[in-house]
Amino acid sequence: MTIKTVAEHAGVSTATVSRALSGTGIVSPELRRAVTTAAEKLGYSGNTVASALRSSRTNAVGMVIPEIANPFMTDLVQEVEEVLHLNGIQLLLCNSRQDPSRERDALTSLIARRVDGLIVCPVDATSSFAAVQAASRSVPVVQVDQRIDGLDADWVGINDETAMRLIVDHLSSLGVSSAAFIGSKENDSSSRIRLDSFLAYATSAGIEVAKEHIFLGRYSVVCGRESLKQLIDSGPLPDALVCAADVIAVGALQACHSEKISVPKDLIITGFDDIEFANLCTPRLTTVRQPLKAIAKHAVDILRASQTEQDHASVQLALSPTLVVRESSKAADIEGDTA
């Protein structure tokens, strides 16, 4: 397989193929997609071309996230930017707005700007595969928080399964016998693992979770508010509500306040992420803390190592979460708030 074969299949010149696969020069998004599609179909790797043409560093790293409006993502970006700054590297940030096509174009644009590597929080566990795989053929790529099914690329995040076990164990210690769950319907790895793990651990702990008490929307305050109102309409409240993100939990707390539901007396609520608002809302939120500083540092370290290693082995690093117990559950004295 040669670069000429790829060029003929894509209907472009060999020079265009070289620029598209290496991230050098100017190539329109349409032509770049045509080249990467042809290369993937033919099984051609442009790594050799990319290495030869990208011999110089730009000291810039691109980062693509699914939703800048999510405070967790904002906090993660800040931590990554700080680590890069300490290493004399500039961050170029793109927001895909949960859209795989925007994500693809952002990756293409960042490579065209000759970034030395990419840190990506994929939008979709399957739909993001082609674009991120194509990007990884030009520059080193590290996935953070979420990851793509079947993609041989570095990843750093937390152990979502362990996090849900911590939450269920906490609820079980409080005598909870029934619970509801609010998560995201998006097809990302974190959403799926959090729901599946919660249901599995709840079953093992003897905590009933009715089908009508599982709500899937988006990681947003609005989702929390609307789902809580649906929970009220579904009948008697369960003992607890587990939210897959703090922004969801904040919305649920707002709805509880407006509906005169006392938390935690009438309903225990837990979140996930430990964003700043988790410690500012009323009552303060029991949640899972993600080690963002460690995630950012490991992601940058792995990215820099992969730029110099000849045979870089894929790294899958799941860091340990911490349960922070506050007033939204009934045992704020069991584990102290370290915030």
BAPA-74461 format. One record per residue (C-alpha): x, y, z. Coordinates in Angstrom, 2 decimals. Example, Ala and Ser with C-alpha at 12.3 -4.5 7.8 and 13.67 -1.06 7.14 Angstrom:
2
> 12.30, -4.50, 7.80
> 13.67, -1.06, 7.14
//
This chain:
339
> 0.00, 0.00, 0.00
> 1.41, 3.38, -1.04
> 0.45, 7.01, -0.60
> -0.28, 7.11, -4.34
> -2.98, 4.43, -3.90
> -4.65, 6.50, -1.20
> -4.46, 9.60, -3.39
> -6.09, 7.81, -6.32
> -8.84, 6.40, -4.12
> -9.57, 9.81, -2.58
> -9.30, 11.64, -5.91
> -6.56, 14.01, -4.72
> -2.84, 14.52, -5.21
> -0.19, 12.70, -3.19
> 0.82, 16.08, -1.75
> -2.70, 16.56, -0.42
> -2.60, 13.10, 1.17
> 0.71, 13.95, 2.85
> -0.64, 17.24, 4.21
> -3.89, 15.65, 5.39
> -2.23, 12.76, 7.21
> 0.61, 14.77, 8.68
> -1.34, 17.84, 9.76
> 0.96, 20.20, 7.84
> -0.13, 22.81, 5.34
> -3.69, 23.85, 4.54
> -6.26, 21.20, 3.62
> -10.00, 21.79, 3.64
> -12.07, 19.72, 6.09
> -13.81, 18.03, 3.15
> -10.57, 16.90, 1.51
> -9.11, 15.84, 4.85
> -12.14, 13.66, 5.52
> -11.89, 12.17, 2.03
> -8.24, 11.29, 2.60
> -8.70, 9.83, 6.09
> -11.72, 7.83, 4.91
> -9.71, 6.41, 2.01
> -6.76, 5.63, 4.28
> -9.00, 3.83, 6.77
> -10.74, 1.82, 4.05
> -7.46, 0.78, 2.49
> -5.77, 0.10, 5.82
> -3.04, 2.64, 5.13
> -1.12, 4.16, 8.03
> 0.28, 7.63, 7.52
> 2.49, 7.48, 10.60
> 5.73, 7.33, 8.60
> 4.76, 10.32, 6.48
> 3.53, 12.19, 9.53
> 6.76, 11.56, 11.43
> 8.91, 12.80, 8.59
> 6.92, 15.94, 7.95
> 6.31, 16.81, 11.61
> 9.89, 16.85, 12.78
> 9.51, 20.20, 14.55
> 7.43, 20.92, 17.67
> 4.94, 23.74, 18.07
> 4.65, 23.47, 21.87
> 0.86, 23.49, 21.50
> -1.64, 20.82, 22.50
> -5.24, 20.67, 21.34
> -8.11, 19.68, 23.61
> -11.65, 18.79, 22.51
> -14.42, 18.51, 25.11
> -18.13, 17.72, 24.66
> -19.68, 20.59, 26.66
> -17.92, 23.64, 28.06
> -21.13, 24.62, 29.91
> -20.70, 21.62, 32.22
> -18.75, 22.90, 35.26
> -16.93, 19.57, 35.55
> -15.51, 20.03, 32.05
> -14.53, 23.62, 32.83
> -12.66, 22.45, 35.93
> -10.93, 19.69, 33.95
> -9.81, 22.14, 31.25
> -8.38, 24.49, 33.88
> -6.34, 21.69, 35.44
> -5.02, 20.53, 32.06
> -4.15, 24.09, 31.05
> -2.23, 24.59, 34.31
> -0.14, 21.43, 33.82
> 0.61, 22.37, 30.21
> 1.55, 25.91, 31.26
> 4.05, 24.57, 33.78
> 5.63, 22.62, 30.92
> 5.75, 25.61, 28.58
> 2.97, 24.28, 26.35
> 0.00, 26.25, 25.01
> -3.55, 24.85, 25.07
> -5.88, 25.19, 22.09
> -9.44, 24.37, 23.20
> -12.46, 23.30, 21.13
> -16.03, 22.63, 22.31
> -17.85, 19.96, 20.29
> -21.26, 20.68, 21.87
> -22.04, 16.94, 22.06
> -21.96, 16.76, 18.25
> -19.72, 14.08, 16.63
> -19.47, 16.09, 13.39
> -18.27, 19.18, 15.30
> -15.85, 16.96, 17.16
> -14.48, 15.59, 13.89
> -14.05, 19.07, 12.42
> -12.38, 20.30, 15.61
> -9.85, 17.46, 15.52
> -9.17, 18.16, 11.85
> -8.69, 21.87, 12.51
> -6.33, 21.32, 15.44
> -4.17, 18.92, 13.45
> -4.05, 21.45, 10.61
> -2.66, 23.91, 13.15
> 0.14, 21.41, 13.82
> -0.51, 20.73, 17.49
> 1.97, 18.33, 19.07
> -0.81, 16.17, 20.53
> -4.47, 15.98, 21.44
> -6.38, 15.49, 24.68
> -9.91, 14.39, 23.88
> -13.05, 13.71, 25.89
> -15.03, 11.83, 23.20
> -18.66, 12.70, 22.54
> -19.77, 9.17, 21.74
> -18.37, 5.75, 22.58
> -18.93, 4.54, 19.01
> -19.63, 7.48, 16.67
> -16.40, 9.23, 17.70
> -14.26, 6.23, 16.74
> -13.35, 7.11, 13.14
> -12.43, 10.75, 13.81
> -10.33, 10.08, 16.89
> -8.62, 7.09, 15.27
> -7.78, 9.21, 12.23
> -6.38, 11.94, 14.48
> -4.22, 9.42, 16.33
> -2.50, 8.55, 13.05
> -1.14, 12.08, 12.85
> -0.43, 13.01, 16.47
> -0.45, 11.35, 19.91
> -3.93, 11.25, 21.44
> -4.96, 10.80, 25.07
> -8.60, 10.31, 26.01
> -9.78, 11.74, 29.34
> -12.89, 10.97, 31.41
> -14.73, 9.19, 28.59
> -13.33, 6.67, 26.11
> -14.21, 5.03, 22.81
> -15.09, 1.36, 22.46
> -12.37, -0.67, 20.76
> -9.96, 2.21, 20.21
> -6.31, 1.44, 20.99
> -5.54, 4.85, 22.46
> -4.40, 6.11, 25.85
> -7.05, 6.93, 28.44
> -7.06, 8.52, 31.90
> -10.11, 8.86, 34.13
> -11.64, 7.47, 37.29
> -13.01, 4.06, 38.08
> -16.74, 4.76, 37.62
> -17.64, 1.29, 38.84
> -15.83, 1.84, 42.14
> -17.49, 5.25, 42.46
> -20.96, 3.78, 42.21
> -20.05, 1.08, 44.73
> -19.04, 3.82, 47.20
> -22.41, 5.52, 46.73
> -24.46, 2.33, 47.08
> -22.47, 1.22, 50.14
> -23.15, 4.61, 51.71
> -26.87, 4.39, 50.99
> -26.97, 0.84, 52.32
> -25.33, 1.99, 55.55
> -28.17, 4.48, 55.96
> -30.81, 1.76, 55.65
> -31.98, 2.83, 52.19
> -34.28, 0.20, 50.65
> -35.37, 1.97, 47.45
> -33.70, 4.41, 45.10
> -34.11, 6.28, 41.83
> -31.43, 7.21, 39.28
> -31.00, 10.19, 36.97
> -28.31, 9.95, 34.30
> -27.54, 10.78, 30.71
> -28.92, 9.08, 27.62
> -25.78, 10.05, 25.69
> -23.79, 7.08, 24.41
> -20.60, 7.76, 26.33
> -18.64, 5.33, 28.45
> -19.17, 7.13, 31.78
> -22.96, 7.29, 31.43
> -23.25, 3.60, 30.64
> -20.87, 2.41, 33.36
> -22.46, 4.57, 36.06
> -25.97, 3.30, 35.32
> -24.98, -0.36, 34.90
> -22.79, -0.33, 38.02
> -25.43, 1.41, 40.11
> -28.08, -1.14, 39.16
> -25.73, -4.07, 39.81
> -24.59, -2.84, 43.22
> -28.10, -1.77, 44.23
> -29.38, -5.28, 43.47
> -26.56, -6.83, 45.53
> -27.35, -4.48, 48.43
> -31.08, -5.25, 48.34
> -31.99, -1.73, 47.21
> -35.02, -1.72, 44.94
> -34.82, 0.39, 41.76
> -38.11, 0.43, 39.83
> -37.90, 0.82, 36.04
> -40.04, 3.94, 36.23
> -37.49, 5.42, 38.63
> -34.69, 5.48, 36.03
> -34.51, 8.77, 34.16
> -32.07, 9.45, 31.33
> -31.64, 12.93, 29.87
> -28.53, 15.13, 29.79
> -25.89, 16.28, 32.21
> -27.73, 19.49, 33.05
> -29.59, 21.31, 35.81
> -32.75, 21.28, 33.68
> -32.60, 17.49, 33.43
> -32.41, 17.24, 37.22
> -35.38, 19.53, 37.75
> -37.59, 17.86, 35.15
> -36.69, 14.32, 36.22
> -37.42, 15.10, 39.87
> -40.89, 16.33, 38.92
> -41.45, 13.12, 36.94
> -40.31, 11.15, 39.98
> -42.93, 12.92, 42.09
> -45.63, 12.19, 39.51
> -44.71, 8.49, 39.39
> -46.00, 7.85, 42.91
> -44.48, 7.54, 46.39
> -40.90, 8.76, 46.59
> -38.09, 6.23, 47.04
> -35.67, 6.64, 49.93
> -32.85, 8.04, 47.79
> -32.02, 9.62, 44.46
> -28.65, 8.92, 42.83
> -27.57, 11.45, 40.20
> -24.83, 10.67, 37.67
> -23.54, 14.25, 37.79
> -23.60, 17.15, 40.24
> -25.33, 19.44, 37.75
> -28.22, 16.98, 37.65
> -28.31, 16.81, 41.45
> -28.38, 20.62, 41.73
> -31.46, 20.70, 39.50
> -33.09, 17.99, 41.59
> -32.39, 19.97, 44.77
> -33.99, 23.05, 43.22
> -37.11, 21.05, 42.35
> -37.24, 19.60, 45.87
> -37.17, 23.10, 47.31
> -40.01, 24.29, 45.09
> -42.07, 21.15, 45.81
> -41.50, 21.36, 49.59
> -39.59, 18.08, 49.70
> -37.11, 18.02, 52.56
> -33.61, 16.76, 51.77
> -32.45, 14.46, 53.29
> -35.51, 13.87, 55.52
> -37.89, 13.02, 52.67
> -35.33, 12.12, 50.01
> -31.59, 11.49, 50.16
> -29.75, 12.90, 47.12
> -26.23, 12.12, 45.91
> -24.24, 13.58, 43.04
> -21.09, 12.85, 41.09
> -17.96, 14.98, 40.29
> -17.74, 17.34, 43.30
> -17.92, 20.57, 41.33
> -17.78, 23.84, 43.28
> -21.58, 24.14, 43.43
> -21.80, 20.82, 45.30
> -20.35, 22.56, 48.35
> -22.40, 25.73, 47.88
> -25.95, 24.47, 47.32
> -28.48, 23.94, 50.13
> -28.22, 21.38, 51.52
> -24.63, 20.74, 50.58
> -24.33, 17.75, 48.30
> -22.99, 14.30, 49.08
> -21.01, 13.36, 45.99
> -18.10, 11.51, 44.40
> -14.94, 13.55, 44.02
> -12.88, 13.07, 40.88
> -9.11, 13.69, 41.27
> -8.94, 16.30, 38.49
> -5.39, 17.45, 39.23
> -4.14, 13.87, 38.99
> -6.16, 13.17, 35.84
> -4.71, 16.28, 34.17
> -1.14, 15.53, 35.20
> -1.26, 11.90, 34.09
> -2.89, 12.87, 30.77
> -0.16, 15.40, 29.96
> 2.62, 13.08, 31.15
> 1.33, 10.23, 28.98
> 0.93, 12.56, 26.01
> 4.49, 13.85, 26.32
> 5.88, 10.33, 26.75
> 4.08, 9.07, 23.65
> 5.70, 11.86, 21.61
> 9.17, 10.41, 22.24
> 8.65, 6.66, 22.70
> 9.28, 4.58, 19.59
> 6.89, 1.78, 20.59
> 4.37, 3.41, 22.89
> 2.12, 0.88, 24.61
> -1.45, 2.00, 25.17
> -2.11, 3.20, 28.75
> -5.48, 2.71, 30.46
> -5.32, 4.48, 33.83
> -8.36, 4.39, 36.13
> -7.81, 6.53, 39.23
> -9.59, 6.03, 42.54
> -12.59, 8.24, 43.42
> -13.44, 9.60, 46.87
> -16.86, 9.80, 48.49
> -17.53, 13.18, 50.11
> -20.47, 13.01, 52.51
> -22.38, 16.22, 53.15
> -25.84, 17.23, 54.36
> -27.88, 15.90, 51.43
> -27.55, 12.44, 52.99
> -28.35, 11.45, 56.55
> -24.85, 10.56, 57.66
> -22.80, 13.72, 57.32
> -20.99, 12.70, 60.48
> -19.85, 9.32, 59.09
> -17.25, 10.73, 56.70
> -15.98, 14.24, 57.07
> -16.19, 16.76, 54.23
> -12.64, 17.41, 53.09
> -13.65, 20.20, 50.75
//
